Amino acid sequence: MIYCINPRCQKRQNPDNLQKCQFCGSRLLINGRYKLVKPLRELSGQHTTEIFEVDDRGTTKVIKVLNSDRSKFIELLQQEARVLQRLQNSGIPKIYEYFTFLPNNETKKLYCLVMEKIEGQNLKQWIEENEPISELKAIDWLKQLTNILSEVHEAKLLHRDIKPSNIMLRPNGQLALIDFGTVREITHTYVNKLAWNDITQVLSPGYTPVEQMEGQAARESDFFALGRTFVHLLTGIYPAQLPKNPQTNQLLWRNRAPQISEWLAYLIEELIAPLPQNRPPNAQSILECLTKGNIQDETRLPLTTQIATTINQITRTQHQTSNRLWRAVRLLLTSIVVTSLVMSVRQLGGLETWELAASDRLQRWRPIEGADPRLLVVTITESDIQAQSQRQGSLSDRTLEQLLTKLQQFRPRAIGLDIYRDIPVSTAYPNLTKYLQKSDRFIGLCKISDPATNNPGIAPPPELAPEFVGFSDIILDEDNIIRRQLLHLTPPANSPCTSEYAFSLQLALLYLATENIAPKVTLQGDLQFGDVVFKRLTANNRGAYQNADLRGYQVLLNLRPYRAVTDIAYQVSLNDILNNRLTPTILNQLQDRIVLVGVTAPTSVNDYWFTAYSNSQQRFEKQLPGVFLQAQMVSHILSAVLDRRPLLLVWNLWIEILWVAGWSIVGGLIAGYFKQILYLGLTISVTILLIQALCFGLLLQGSWVPVLPPALALVVTSISIVVYRTYKFR
């Protein structure tokens, strides 16, 4: 997959074999050598720069792309390029190239900076996944970063944005300082601007000192940010969340890092001193302190004091370890109980209705994809029905013959008649009879009988061979919403409809046959086209469905998002075709398409259905005409096979259990950290929104992931921890 560099392109992912973007036409090989492999920052449009991993003829690099034409931003990017060229240190990314690029049909240039790809993870990610660092690691990392800063400052530069997310940990344990986008040169101009407070402010809450917020950054400002970074690494707590001494404004962090010596704590206190003049004057003085380790030399203490101090530290460490272990065990046990309870209720069907409703809401969030270009729907309106003479039902023999004659001029790949015709064609229309008997592109409709509901079924058109008939039967959930597609069903012995294949599947098979794509069955009994497998819903693989009837070959229906039927397929009325009132655009749409013919007159037939898009009457049409539902089902098959559009799949039961258990643990951790109910409630609310966002993202990739069970487990676990804590300290 190659990404388009154009930030205004609406569909930026492209297959590897393309030279130009299939949506906007921009070149995909940037500056004759770079292919954008994947974004390293979310492409949300909220940032002035986008960062991609690129392939430079087999070598992985990083490109920063500025999509703003503001002179200030351009100047900063150019300055970053100049700075990185000057600095030659293994802890600083190498710069390879700076250039501009003009996307297709755009007037605004993009400014591009290509640099070294630093492997590993940043320290913000690292500390989120690990315990606070030890003293030895702190000394090692502080030495590395101070050496890097020493070179930066010797080059008369200020970094101005040191924080864990801007420090990379390589696989070999070496650190690298990245993101020099806010670097500032210490020149006479800079010094003059300091006097007038005319410096662009750079702010990273929790790490930026007061003087830098006021536009007065100096070398000591980088030391402050470095110290705050190590407070975060040593405590595991974001500095802005730590309390302060109201008299001195000093951060109160020391009791959260019992693993370090007093001399190291004293050095960090100096680094984060509120006033710049109280911090170390240069990088060399920091390195000397780290080397000597004698800021507050404990060897000068009496031996008894040293022994007592050591015993106290050991006792305190053991007590803290015991408390952490007990909290971890308590959280794990609570999570197991809550997860078991939630999943048991789910397996009994207690959450099915709400889970399906939550899934519908996520589906309605998806962006409109546009009509399927392979389909055309011929609608039969109320006026079309009334205009016919000598008809039985909604379409007379004469009108059907005229319609098929018109359509044949355009050689459609398949024609599907979404109307029951169980009565033979009148002898007055022998040509129609001959067409239905001989055509290999026409699919008719029938309905399978169901003894359980006393439904007698409906026979297919008598003129059609069995292989050109498909059943119309669909699956309704208990709330009368269609979320599943029935592909295969074995009819009862006495059913007038004997077709085992769905109407939509028959049409898709005709279309795919012209693409030389034939169906086959996997060893597990699943339908497969090429490498696309339509995995059936079974008792072992059913997601939110617990009490649903899973007879036949059912798959989850991944609807094409719509606000109107025109978002599903192109349409034209029967009257317009018969009277030659077709525009050149419509005439072109008739060529090489699947044509579905069906009634949309609400007063003549009861062929309207509820879908996931029928729950919000203000935004979407209340019900979907049956012919457009069939179009959705045909498009579902073709889009999956030909466009690689994701099929909706559910996770294995054990993976779902781990998913729910993970969020249950998160709920316990949140309850353990936030003691105030207000902050706890806000954090839980944000986390539930995060769960929905993750499920929505996975839905876009084709995974139907539970939303309600993890949210419920999160809340119940949080409440359990709060209740336990409340009663424990009463």
Sequence and secondary structure as in RCSB ss.txt:
>XXXX:A:sequence
MIYCINPRCQKRQNPDNLQKCQFCGSRLLINGRYKLVKPLRELSGQHTTEIFEVDDRGTTKVIKVLNSDRSKFIE
LLQQEARVLQRLQNSGIPKIYEYFTFLPNNETKKLYCLVMEKIEGQNLKQWIEENEPISELKAIDWLKQLTNILS
EVHEAKLLHRDIKPSNIMLRPNGQLALIDFGTVREITHTYVNKLAWNDITQVLSPGYTPVEQMEGQAARESDFFA
LGRTFVHLLTGIYPAQLPKNPQTNQLLWRNRAPQISEWLAYLIEELIAPLPQNRPPNAQSILECLTKGNIQDETR
LPLTTQIATTINQITRTQHQTSNRLWRAVRLLLTSIVVTSLVMSVRQLGGLETWELAASDRLQRWRPIEGADPRL
LVVTITESDIQAQSQRQGSLSDRTLEQLLTKLQQFRPRAIGLDIYRDIPVSTAYPNLTKYLQKSDRFIGLCKISD
PATNNPGIAPPPELAPEFVGFSDIILDEDNIIRRQLLHLTPPANSPCTSEYAFSLQLALLYLATENIAPKVTLQG
DLQFGDVVFKRLTANNRGAYQNADLRGYQVLLNLRPYRAVTDIAYQVSLNDILNNRLTPTILNQLQDRIVLVGVT
APTSVNDYWFTAYSNSQQRFEKQLPGVFLQAQMVSHILSAVLDRRPLLLVWNLWIEILWVAGWSIVGGLIAGYFK
QILYLGLTISVTILLIQALCFGLLLQGSWVPVLPPALALVVTSISIVVYRTYKFR
>XXXX:A:secstr
 EE   TT S  EE TT SB TTT  BSEETTTEEEEEESS   S SSEEEEEEEETTEEEEEEEE    HHHHH
HHHHHHHHHHH   TTS  EEEEEEE  TT SS EEEEEEE   SEEHHHHHHHS    HHHHHHHHHHHHHHHH
HHHHTTEE    SGGGEEE TTS EEE   TT EE  HHHHHHHHTT S     TTTS HHHHTT   HHHHHHH
HHHHHHHHHHSS GGGS B TTT  B  GGG TTS HHHHHHHHHHT SSGGGS SSHHHHHHHHHH  TT GGG
S HHHHHHHHHHHHHHHHHHHHHHHHHHHHHHHHHHHHHHHHHHHHHTTTTHHHHHHHHHHHHHHS     EEEE
EEEEE HHHHHT SS SSSS HHHHHHHHHHHHTT  SEEEE S   S   TT HHHHHHHHH SSEEEEEB  B
GGGTB  B   TTS GGGEEE   B  TTSB  EEEEE    TT S    BBHHHHHHHHHHHHTT  EEE TTS
 EEETTEEE   BTTB TT SS    SEEEE      SSGGGTEEEEEHHHHHTT   HHHHHHHTT EEEEEE 
 TTT   EEB GGGS TTTS SSEEHHHHHHHHHHHHHHHHHS     EE  HHHHHHHHHHHHHHHHHHHHH  
SHHHHHHHHHHHHHHHHHHHHHHHHTTEE  SHHHHHHHHHHHHHHHHHHHHHT 
